[in-house]
Amino acid sequence: MLKFDRTVSSSGNIKDVRKESEYYSHLTFEKRAEVFAYLQSVAYNYPLGNPPKLDRLIYSKR
């Protein structure tokens, strides 16, 4: 049976979250959007600036 490894990650604490939110609150909207796009590209493993497209042929009527 697989066990969850709790040593790999942690939820952090309130002080760390406050520091992070303070840093990002001073950024402009455009900079925040760039950071968000970068984090999404890393999380979903696609090249930055080239996100995957939805294949609409599946949903089309014939």
C-alpha positions, 0 to 999 in steps of 0.5 A: 500500500502506498503511503503519503510522504509528509516530508516532501512538502508542508503547508507553511505558516501564516508568517510565510504567506504574509511575506509572499502576499506582501511582495506580490501586492506591490507588483503591477497587474501586468507583472502579476499576470506574467508570474501567473503565466509562468507558474502555470507553464511550470505546473502543467509542463508546457512552454511559456507563451505556447499554452495547449489549445482545446481540441474543438473538433470533439465538441462540434456537430456534424 
